[in-house]
């Protein structure tokens, strides 16, 4: 991704500068979410696979249940964090 120089930003009007900065912040937030999902998926897979060799394209019952539990715990935790953050913003 090409970077925007400070000079180029300074040459823009305030509205355009604000729109570009909001876009950049939005893209950075998306990138952080994608990185978190990747790290979470990797962590759960390692936890649930327990370094067993992959012998098929399907999960066994234990792996599937483990991944379901891991995902649910992750979602529960994120919901609690969002609720806590929303509570502090009020």
Buried (B, 14 or more C-beta within 10 A) or exposed (E): EEEEEEEEEEEBEEEEBEEBEEEEEEEEEEEEEEEEEEEBBEEBBEEBBEEEEEEEEEBEEEBEEBBEEBEEEBEEEEEEEEEEEEEEEE
